[in-house]
């Protein structure tokens, strides 16, 4: 039977005695070549395994770098979201101010938009990092497959050369270790890819939040603009109110708002108020003494101290002192005179009464002498009270001279009514008659 020889440096070697087989022949010249070939194959496999291990390590490094980039992208997205939130907060604060704050809110909305753009860029970068990590994982997986194939080849070579070369066994062990390391690198790369995917998801959420913040900022800007418009409208209304208030306070050229006259017009005068029928300003009503206050009535001062001829009722001063320019003998109204005039008349009456009534005396002579001593003349009708007779006496005949009384004085006696009819009788008689 012919058994194929193990591959070696010689071609077509078989196990027979004719060609140096191991079983029936002592020729072993081909064995060193075979062992050498196996050792060379094992070394080649070990070299490939080492290259695979290096490639896996590079893949792990790339995966770690990709994970770092993804984390950086996530941080940038978070920063962008924070900036967008700050922009929204600033825009909300701006909503409570007027037109100037609206401009600030618009600027902040623009900043929020930029933040959203940055977040989108961060998401793109994170996605690219995830793609790179996935590519690295694929490369690591390929390297692991290559290492696994190389390990299989090395194992076969080591089995073939197990009895001939210790180095081949070592190569197999190293190849197995390379395979394990490559598998670990593939796992690490897969984890990095997962991390990168998560970072991309977070970046997407950050972009969404940034967009929401931008929308909120735009809403705040709109509200601020509305507030500014409202403030402008209110300012315009306030200006109009101030103008109306000023007109109601000081305008003296006519009616305010087609309704009435200003405070100043009613106080000191103005068109349509001064000397107007049914009108008149407060100043005229208080102090005007040259004409009427409203074409009808006179002022308080005129009624107090005025002398206008048209004021036929007279002023208080005229009623006190005299009509016209306060002349006592001039009537104030019609035939009526002032208090001073009547006081003077009363004084004259008293003087006249003093001429007629002498006072209290004990005798007629004493009364006449006292009257004459005062430089007065005793005339018929004079009176005095006689304290002796306890009666009022009057002169019926004037004395012809002075000194001893020669006049006739008669006591004024009460009429004796004892003989008169009683009240009842008088009434009865009146009824009867």
C-alpha positions as CSV (number, residue, x, y, z in Angstrom):
1,X,0.0,0.0,0.0
2,X,1.2,3.5,-0.8
3,X,0.5,6.3,1.7
4,X,1.1,9.9,0.7
5,X,4.1,11.3,2.4
6,X,3.9,14.4,4.7
7,X,4.6,17.5,2.7
8,X,8.3,18.4,3.0
9,X,11.1,20.0,1.0
10,X,11.1,17.1,-1.3
11,X,8.3,16.4,-3.7
12,X,6.6,13.0,-4.1
13,X,8.2,11.3,-1.2
14,X,6.3,8.1,-0.1
15,X,6.6,5.5,2.6
16,X,8.2,2.6,0.7
17,X,11.4,1.1,0.8
18,X,12.2,2.0,-2.7
19,X,12.0,5.7,-2.0
20,X,13.2,5.8,1.6
21,X,9.9,5.2,3.4
22,X,10.1,5.1,7.2
23,X,8.6,1.6,7.6
24,X,10.6,-0.7,5.4
25,X,13.6,1.3,4.7
26,X,16.2,3.0,6.9
27,X,16.6,6.0,4.6
28,X,15.6,9.1,6.6
29,X,17.2,11.8,4.5
30,X,13.9,13.5,3.9
31,X,12.9,13.9,7.6
32,X,15.0,16.9,8.3
33,X,13.6,18.8,5.4
34,X,10.1,17.9,6.6
35,X,10.8,19.1,10.1
36,X,12.4,22.3,8.8
37,X,9.4,23.0,6.6
38,X,7.1,22.5,9.6
39,X,9.2,24.8,11.8
40,X,9.1,27.4,9.0
41,X,5.4,27.2,8.7
42,X,5.0,27.5,12.5
43,X,7.2,30.5,12.5
44,X,5.2,32.1,9.7
45,X,2.0,31.4,11.6
46,X,3.4,32.9,14.7
47,X,4.4,36.0,12.7
48,X,0.9,36.3,11.3
49,X,-0.6,35.8,14.8
50,X,1.7,38.6,16.1
51,X,0.6,40.9,13.2
52,X,-3.0,40.0,14.0
53,X,-2.4,40.8,17.7
54,X,-0.9,44.2,16.7
55,X,-3.8,44.9,14.3
56,X,-6.2,44.0,17.1
57,X,-4.3,46.3,19.5
58,X,-4.5,49.1,16.9
59,X,-8.2,48.4,16.5
60,X,-8.7,48.6,20.3
61,X,-6.8,51.9,20.3
62,X,-9.0,53.2,17.5
63,X,-12.1,52.0,19.3
64,X,-11.0,53.8,22.5
65,X,-10.3,57.0,20.4
66,X,-13.7,56.7,18.8
67,X,-15.3,56.3,22.3
68,X,-13.4,59.3,23.5
69,X,-14.6,61.3,20.5
70,X,-18.1,60.2,21.1
71,X,-17.8,61.3,24.8
72,X,-16.4,64.6,23.6
73,X,-19.3,65.0,21.2
74,X,-21.8,64.2,24.0
75,X,-20.1,66.8,26.2
76,X,-20.3,69.3,23.4
77,X,-24.0,68.5,22.9
78,X,-24.6,68.9,26.6
79,X,-22.8,72.2,26.5
80,X,-24.9,73.3,23.6
81,X,-28.1,72.3,25.4
82,X,-27.0,74.2,28.4
83,X,-26.3,77.3,26.2
84,X,-29.7,76.9,24.7
85,X,-31.3,76.6,28.1
86,X,-29.4,79.8,29.2
87,X,-30.6,81.5,26.0
88,X,-34.2,80.5,26.8
89,X,-33.8,81.8,30.4
90,X,-32.4,85.1,29.1
91,X,-35.2,85.3,26.6
92,X,-37.8,84.7,29.3
93,X,-36.2,87.5,31.4
94,X,-36.2,89.7,28.4
95,X,-40.0,89.2,28.0
96,X,-40.6,91.4,31.1
97,X,-38.9,94.4,29.5
98,X,-39.8,96.8,26.7
99,X,-38.5,97.3,23.2
100,X,-34.8,97.3,24.1
101,X,-35.2,93.9,25.9
102,X,-36.9,92.6,22.8
103,X,-33.7,93.2,20.8
104,X,-31.7,91.3,23.4
105,X,-34.2,88.4,23.3
106,X,-33.9,88.3,19.5
107,X,-30.1,88.1,19.9
108,X,-30.4,85.3,22.4
109,X,-32.8,83.5,20.1
110,X,-30.1,83.7,17.4
111,X,-27.6,82.4,19.9
112,X,-30.0,79.5,20.7
113,X,-30.2,78.8,17.0
114,X,-26.4,78.7,16.7
115,X,-26.4,76.4,19.7
116,X,-28.9,74.1,18.0
117,X,-26.7,74.1,14.9
118,X,-23.7,73.3,17.0
119,X,-25.7,70.5,18.7
120,X,-26.6,69.1,15.2
121,X,-23.0,69.3,14.2
122,X,-22.1,67.5,17.4
123,X,-24.6,64.8,16.6
124,X,-23.1,64.4,13.1
125,X,-19.6,64.2,14.6
126,X,-20.9,61.6,17.1
127,X,-22.5,59.6,14.3
128,X,-19.2,59.7,12.3
129,X,-17.4,58.6,15.4
130,X,-19.9,55.7,15.8
131,X,-19.3,54.8,12.1
132,X,-15.5,54.9,12.7
133,X,-15.9,52.7,15.8
134,X,-18.1,50.3,13.9
135,X,-15.4,50.2,11.1
136,X,-12.8,49.6,13.7
137,X,-14.9,46.8,15.2
138,X,-15.2,45.2,11.7
139,X,-11.5,45.5,11.2
140,X,-10.9,43.9,14.6
141,X,-13.3,41.2,13.8
142,X,-11.5,40.6,10.5
143,X,-8.2,40.5,12.3
144,X,-9.6,38.0,14.8
145,X,-10.8,35.8,12.0
146,X,-7.4,36.1,10.3
147,X,-5.7,35.2,13.7
148,X,-8.1,32.3,14.1
149,X,-7.2,31.0,10.7
150,X,-3.5,31.5,11.4
151,X,-3.9,29.7,14.7
152,X,-5.6,26.8,13.0
153,X,-2.7,26.6,10.5
154,X,-0.2,26.8,13.3
155,X,-2.0,24.1,15.3
156,X,-1.9,21.8,12.3
157,X,1.8,22.5,11.8
158,X,2.5,22.1,15.5
159,X,0.6,18.7,15.5
160,X,2.6,17.6,12.5
161,X,5.9,18.7,14.1
162,X,5.0,18.0,17.7
163,X,7.6,15.3,18.0
164,X,10.1,17.2,15.9
165,X,10.1,20.8,17.1
166,X,9.4,22.4,20.5
167,X,9.3,25.8,18.8
168,X,6.2,24.8,16.8
169,X,4.3,24.1,20.1
170,X,5.3,27.5,21.3
171,X,4.1,29.1,18.1
172,X,0.7,27.4,18.6
173,X,0.4,28.7,22.2
174,X,1.3,32.3,21.0
175,X,-1.2,32.1,18.2
176,X,-3.9,31.0,20.7
177,X,-3.0,33.9,22.9
178,X,-3.2,36.2,19.9
179,X,-6.6,34.9,19.1
180,X,-7.8,35.5,22.6
181,X,-6.4,39.1,22.6
182,X,-7.9,39.7,19.2
183,X,-11.3,38.5,20.5
184,X,-10.9,40.8,23.5
185,X,-10.1,43.6,21.2
186,X,-13.2,42.9,19.1
187,X,-15.3,42.9,22.3
188,X,-13.8,46.2,23.4
189,X,-14.3,47.7,19.9
190,X,-18.0,46.5,20.0
191,X,-18.4,48.2,23.4
192,X,-16.9,51.4,22.0
193,X,-19.3,51.2,19.1
194,X,-22.2,50.8,21.5
195,X,-20.9,53.8,23.6
196,X,-20.6,55.8,20.4
197,X,-24.1,54.9,19.4
198,X,-25.4,56.0,22.8
199,X,-23.4,59.3,22.5
200,X,-25.0,59.8,19.1
201,X,-28.5,59.2,20.7
202,X,-27.7,61.7,23.5
203,X,-26.4,64.1,20.9
204,X,-29.7,63.7,19.0
205,X,-31.6,64.4,22.3
206,X,-29.4,67.4,22.9
207,X,-30.2,68.7,19.4
208,X,-34.0,68.2,20.1
209,X,-33.6,70.0,23.5
210,X,-31.7,72.8,21.7
211,X,-34.4,73.1,19.1
212,X,-37.0,73.3,21.9
213,X,-34.9,75.9,23.6
214,X,-34.7,77.8,20.4
215,X,-38.5,77.6,19.9
216,X,-39.0,78.8,23.5
217,X,-36.5,81.6,22.9
218,X,-38.4,82.6,19.7
219,X,-41.7,82.5,21.7
220,X,-40.0,84.7,24.4
221,X,-38.8,87.0,21.7
222,X,-42.3,87.2,20.2
223,X,-43.8,87.9,23.7
224,X,-41.2,90.5,24.3
225,X,-42.0,92.2,21.0
226,X,-45.7,92.1,21.9
227,X,-44.9,93.6,25.3
228,X,-42.8,96.3,23.6
229,X,-45.7,97.0,21.2
230,X,-48.1,97.2,24.2
231,X,-45.7,99.5,26.1
232,X,-45.5,101.7,23.0
233,X,-49.3,101.9,22.7
234,X,-49.6,102.7,26.4
235,X,-46.9,105.3,26.1
236,X,-48.8,106.9,23.3
237,X,-52.0,106.8,25.3
238,X,-50.1,108.3,28.3
239,X,-48.8,111.1,26.1
240,X,-52.4,111.8,24.9
241,X,-53.6,111.7,28.5
242,X,-50.9,114.1,29.5
243,X,-51.8,116.4,26.7
244,X,-55.5,116.2,27.8
245,X,-54.5,116.8,31.4
246,X,-52.5,119.8,30.4
247,X,-55.4,121.3,28.4
248,X,-57.8,120.6,31.2
249,X,-55.4,122.4,33.6
250,X,-54.2,125.5,31.7
251,X,-56.0,126.0,28.3
252,X,-57.7,129.4,28.2
253,X,-58.6,129.6,24.4
254,X,-61.8,127.6,24.4
255,X,-63.5,124.3,25.2
256,X,-61.4,121.3,26.0
257,X,-62.4,118.0,24.2
258,X,-65.7,119.7,23.1
259,X,-67.0,119.2,26.6
260,X,-66.1,122.0,29.0
261,X,-63.5,124.6,29.9
262,X,-60.2,124.1,31.8
263,X,-59.5,124.7,35.5
264,X,-57.5,127.8,34.7
265,X,-60.3,129.3,32.5
266,X,-62.8,128.8,35.3
267,X,-60.3,130.2,37.8
268,X,-58.9,133.3,36.2
269,X,-60.7,133.6,32.9
270,X,-60.6,132.5,29.3
271,X,-62.5,132.5,26.0
272,X,-66.1,131.5,26.6
273,X,-65.9,131.9,30.3
274,X,-65.1,135.5,31.2
275,X,-68.3,137.7,31.3
276,X,-70.1,134.9,29.6
277,X,-73.8,134.5,30.3
278,X,-74.2,131.7,32.8
279,X,-70.5,131.6,33.2
280,X,-67.9,133.9,34.7
281,X,-64.5,132.9,36.2
282,X,-63.8,132.5,39.9
283,X,-61.6,135.6,39.9
284,X,-64.3,137.8,38.4
285,X,-66.9,136.4,40.8
286,X,-64.5,137.3,43.6
287,X,-62.9,140.7,42.6
288,X,-64.5,142.3,39.5
289,X,-65.7,145.8,40.4
290,X,-65.9,147.4,36.9
291,X,-68.7,145.3,35.4
292,X,-70.7,142.1,36.0
293,X,-69.1,138.7,36.4
294,X,-71.5,137.0,33.9
295,X,-73.3,139.9,32.1
296,X,-76.0,139.6,34.9
297,X,-74.7,139.4,38.4
298,X,-72.0,141.3,40.2
299,X,-69.0,139.9,42.1
300,X,-68.6,139.4,45.8
301,X,-66.3,142.4,46.0
302,X,-68.8,144.6,44.2
303,X,-71.5,143.5,46.6
304,X,-69.1,144.2,49.5
305,X,-67.4,147.5,48.6
306,X,-68.4,148.4,45.1
307,X,-70.0,151.6,43.8
308,X,-71.2,150.6,40.3
309,X,-74.3,152.5,39.3
310,X,-75.8,149.3,37.7
311,X,-75.8,147.6,41.1
312,X,-79.1,149.1,42.2
313,X,-79.1,147.0,45.3
314,X,-76.1,148.8,46.6
315,X,-72.9,147.3,48.2
316,X,-72.4,146.4,51.9
317,X,-70.1,149.4,52.2
318,X,-72.7,151.7,50.8
319,X,-75.4,150.4,53.1
320,X,-73.0,151.0,55.9
321,X,-71.7,154.5,55.0
322,X,-73.8,156.0,52.3
323,X,-74.9,155.7,48.6
324,X,-72.8,156.7,45.6
325,X,-69.2,157.3,46.7
326,X,-70.2,156.5,50.2
327,X,-71.9,159.8,50.9
328,X,-74.1,159.6,54.0
329,X,-76.8,161.9,52.6
330,X,-77.0,160.0,49.3
331,X,-79.6,157.3,49.1
332,X,-78.3,153.8,48.6
333,X,-81.3,152.3,46.8
334,X,-84.3,154.4,45.8
335,X,-85.2,156.4,48.9
336,X,-83.4,154.1,51.3
337,X,-80.3,155.4,53.2
338,X,-77.3,153.8,54.8
339,X,-77.0,152.7,58.4
340,X,-74.7,155.7,59.1
341,X,-77.4,158.0,57.8
342,X,-80.0,156.5,60.1
343,X,-77.6,156.5,63.0
344,X,-77.1,160.2,62.4
345,X,-80.8,160.7,62.3
346,X,-81.2,158.8,65.5
347,X,-78.5,160.9,67.1
348,X,-80.4,164.0,66.0
349,X,-83.6,162.6,67.4
350,X,-81.9,162.0,70.7
351,X,-80.7,165.5,70.7
352,X,-84.2,166.7,70.0
353,X,-85.5,164.5,72.7
354,X,-82.9,166.0,75.1
355,X,-84.4,169.3,74.1
356,X,-87.9,168.1,75.1
357,X,-87.2,165.9,78.2
358,X,-85.3,167.5,81.0
359,X,-84.9,164.5,83.4
360,X,-85.7,164.1,87.0
361,X,-86.4,167.2,89.2
362,X,-88.2,167.9,92.5
363,X,-90.0,171.1,91.4
364,X,-91.0,173.0,88.2
365,X,-88.5,175.8,89.0
366,X,-85.6,173.4,89.4
367,X,-86.4,171.8,86.0
368,X,-86.7,175.2,84.2
369,X,-83.5,176.6,85.8
370,X,-81.5,173.5,84.8
371,X,-82.8,173.6,81.3
372,X,-82.0,177.3,80.9
373,X,-78.6,176.9,82.5
374,X,-77.8,174.4,79.6
375,X,-78.5,177.2,77.2
376,X,-81.8,175.9,76.1
377,X,-85.2,177.5,76.0
378,X,-88.3,176.2,77.8
379,X,-91.1,175.7,75.2
380,X,-94.7,174.3,75.3
381,X,-94.6,170.5,75.3
382,X,-91.4,170.1,77.2
383,X,-91.4,167.3,79.7
384,X,-89.7,166.3,83.0
385,X,-90.4,163.9,85.8
386,X,-91.4,165.5,89.1
387,X,-89.9,163.3,91.9
388,X,-92.1,165.0,94.5
389,X,-95.4,164.3,92.8
390,X,-94.0,161.2,91.2
391,X,-95.5,162.2,87.9
392,X,-94.5,163.3,84.5
393,X,-95.3,166.9,83.9
394,X,-95.5,168.8,80.7
395,X,-95.4,172.6,79.9
396,X,-98.7,174.1,78.8
397,X,-97.6,177.8,79.0
398,X,-94.0,178.7,78.4
399,X,-92.3,181.2,80.9
400,X,-91.7,184.7,79.7
401,X,-88.2,184.9,81.1
402,X,-85.7,183.2,83.3
403,X,-85.3,183.0,87.0
404,X,-88.5,182.3,88.9
405,X,-90.7,179.9,87.0
406,X,-93.6,181.6,85.4
407,X,-94.5,178.7,83.1
408,X,-97.4,176.3,83.7
409,X,-96.7,172.6,84.2
410,X,-99.4,170.0,84.3
411,X,-99.0,166.5,85.5
412,X,-99.9,163.8,83.1
413,X,-102.5,161.8,85.0
414,X,-103.9,158.4,84.2
415,X,-107.5,158.4,83.1
416,X,-110.0,157.1,85.6
417,X,-111.8,154.2,84.0
418,X,-113.8,153.1,87.1
419,X,-117.0,154.5,85.6
420,X,-116.4,152.8,82.2
421,X,-118.4,149.8,81.1
422,X,-116.9,146.4,81.8
423,X,-115.5,144.3,79.0
424,X,-118.5,142.0,79.0
425,X,-121.0,144.8,78.9
426,X,-119.1,146.5,76.1
427,X,-119.0,143.3,74.1
428,X,-122.7,142.7,74.7
429,X,-123.6,146.2,73.7
430,X,-121.4,145.9,70.6
431,X,-123.2,142.8,69.6
432,X,-126.6,144.3,70.3
433,X,-125.8,147.3,68.3
